[in-house]
Amino acid sequence: MQSNIKQADRSKIAGEHSETTGSTDMLDQKTPLLDWNEAGPSSVGAHKLTDGQYEELAASIDAIAEWIRVLGAKMPTGLSAYSKESMADDQAEWCDVDTMVKQLSGDALTVVKQLRIFVEIAEEADDIFAADLLTARIGALEKASWMLSAHLSSSN
């Protein structure tokens, strides 16, 4: 790759992106669980909310993975690698829908904290594309957290 980004910085950024991919994948796996387990008057709203969120999450995983490859690194393989690198916790057992919503909202904000640190790393390395990509992820996750919280408020 022809770039002004130093090789050491590329490796560091690719490693940070791997963690971001792990966290995003965990959210992508957990989000439809809310849709699939919601029942009652708010189930249609939950379905519409989560459909949009996990479609956006899947697209963002692809964009992050492609940038890792552009930087010259390889993507981690296996779900255990993603789970290990994720800042979001796995959904170990079934819980009620309100708890799922709270967990997803909190997980999104946990990943936002991770991304804010990563944006600084990307900016220091002059990887403006990564910084922009991650800043967009921050906005999407903060919006998702807010929408989940709003759904929780409306279903009570």
C-alpha positions as CSV (number, residue, x, y, z in Angstrom):
1,M,0.0,0.0,0.0
2,Q,1.3,3.4,-0.9
3,S,0.7,5.6,2.2
4,N,2.3,8.1,4.5
5,I,1.2,6.0,7.4
6,K,4.3,4.3,8.9
7,Q,4.4,0.5,8.9
8,A,4.5,0.4,12.7
9,D,1.4,2.6,12.9
10,R,-0.4,0.5,10.3
11,S,0.2,-2.6,12.5
12,K,-1.0,-0.8,15.6
13,I,-4.1,0.6,13.8
14,A,-4.9,-2.9,12.3
15,G,-4.7,-4.4,15.8
16,E,-7.0,-1.8,17.2
17,H,-9.4,-2.4,14.3
18,S,-9.4,-6.1,15.2
19,E,-10.7,-5.2,18.6
20,T,-13.3,-2.9,17.1
21,T,-14.4,-5.7,14.8
22,G,-14.7,-8.1,17.8
23,S,-16.8,-5.6,19.7
24,T,-19.0,-4.8,16.7
25,D,-19.4,-8.5,15.8
26,M,-20.6,-9.2,19.4
27,L,-23.2,-6.4,19.1
28,D,-24.2,-7.7,15.7
29,Q,-24.8,-11.2,17.2
30,K,-26.7,-9.9,20.3
31,T,-28.9,-7.4,18.6
32,P,-31.3,-9.8,16.8
33,L,-31.8,-11.7,20.1
34,L,-33.9,-8.7,21.2
35,D,-36.0,-8.9,18.1
36,W,-36.4,-12.7,18.3
37,N,-37.4,-12.7,22.0
38,E,-39.6,-9.6,22.1
39,A,-43.3,-10.4,22.4
40,G,-46.3,-8.2,23.1
41,P,-47.3,-4.7,22.1
42,S,-43.8,-3.4,21.6
43,S,-42.6,-6.4,19.4
44,V,-43.2,-4.6,16.1
45,G,-41.2,-1.6,17.2
46,A,-38.4,-3.8,18.5
47,H,-38.3,-5.6,15.2
48,K,-38.0,-2.4,13.2
49,L,-35.4,-1.0,15.6
50,T,-33.2,-4.0,15.7
51,D,-33.4,-4.8,12.0
52,G,-31.9,-1.4,11.1
53,Q,-29.3,-1.7,13.8
54,Y,-27.9,-5.1,12.9
55,E,-27.9,-4.3,9.2
56,E,-25.8,-1.2,10.0
57,L,-23.5,-3.3,12.3
58,A,-22.9,-5.9,9.6
59,A,-22.1,-3.2,7.1
60,S,-19.7,-1.5,9.5
61,I,-17.9,-4.8,10.2
62,D,-17.3,-5.1,6.4
63,A,-15.9,-1.6,6.2
64,I,-13.6,-2.1,9.2
65,A,-12.4,-5.5,7.8
66,E,-11.6,-4.0,4.4
67,W,-9.5,-1.2,6.0
68,I,-7.6,-3.8,8.1
69,R,-6.7,-5.5,4.8
70,V,-5.8,-2.2,3.1
71,L,-3.4,-1.6,6.0
72,G,-1.7,-4.9,5.1
73,A,-3.0,-7.0,8.1
74,K,-5.2,-10.1,8.2
75,M,-8.5,-10.4,9.9
76,P,-8.8,-12.6,13.0
77,T,-10.3,-16.0,12.4
78,G,-12.9,-17.8,14.4
79,L,-15.6,-16.6,16.7
80,S,-13.5,-17.1,19.8
81,A,-11.0,-14.5,18.5
82,Y,-13.8,-12.0,18.1
83,S,-15.2,-12.8,21.5
84,K,-11.8,-12.5,23.1
85,E,-11.2,-9.1,21.6
86,S,-14.7,-7.7,22.2
87,M,-15.4,-5.0,24.8
88,A,-19.1,-6.0,24.8
89,D,-20.0,-9.0,26.9
90,D,-21.4,-12.2,25.4
91,Q,-25.1,-13.0,26.1
92,A,-24.4,-16.0,28.3
93,E,-28.0,-16.9,29.2
94,W,-31.5,-15.8,28.4
95,C,-32.9,-12.8,30.2
96,D,-36.0,-10.7,30.0
97,V,-36.3,-8.3,27.2
98,D,-35.9,-5.1,29.3
99,T,-32.6,-6.5,30.6
100,M,-31.5,-7.3,27.0
101,V,-32.3,-3.7,25.9
102,K,-30.3,-2.3,28.9
103,Q,-27.4,-4.6,28.0
104,L,-27.3,-3.7,24.4
105,S,-27.6,0.0,25.2
106,G,-24.7,-0.3,27.7
107,D,-22.6,-2.4,25.3
108,A,-23.0,0.2,22.6
109,L,-21.6,2.9,25.0
110,T,-18.8,0.6,26.1
111,V,-17.7,0.2,22.5
112,V,-18.0,4.0,22.0
113,K,-15.4,4.4,24.8
114,Q,-13.1,2.0,23.0
115,L,-13.6,3.8,19.8
116,R,-12.9,7.2,21.2
117,I,-9.4,6.0,22.3
118,F,-8.9,4.4,18.9
119,V,-9.8,7.7,17.1
120,E,-6.9,9.4,19.0
121,I,-4.5,6.6,17.9
122,A,-5.6,6.9,14.3
123,E,-5.3,10.7,14.3
124,E,-1.8,10.5,15.8
125,A,-0.8,8.1,13.0
126,D,-2.3,10.5,10.5
127,D,-4.8,7.7,9.4
128,I,-7.6,10.2,8.6
129,F,-9.7,7.5,6.9
130,A,-9.7,5.3,10.0
131,A,-10.5,8.3,12.2
132,D,-13.4,9.2,10.0
133,L,-14.7,5.6,9.9
134,L,-14.5,5.3,13.7
135,T,-16.1,8.7,14.3
136,A,-19.0,7.6,12.2
137,R,-19.2,4.3,14.2
138,I,-19.3,6.4,17.4
139,G,-22.3,8.4,16.1
140,A,-24.1,5.2,15.0
141,L,-23.5,3.5,18.3
142,E,-24.5,6.5,20.4
143,K,-27.7,6.8,18.3
144,A,-28.4,3.0,18.7
145,S,-27.9,3.3,22.5
146,W,-30.3,6.2,22.6
147,M,-32.9,4.4,20.5
148,L,-32.7,1.3,22.7
149,S,-33.1,3.4,25.8
150,A,-36.1,5.2,24.2
151,H,-37.7,1.8,23.3
152,L,-37.2,0.7,26.9
153,S,-39.0,3.9,28.2
154,S,-41.9,3.4,25.8
155,S,-42.4,-0.2,26.6
156,N,-42.9,0.4,30.3
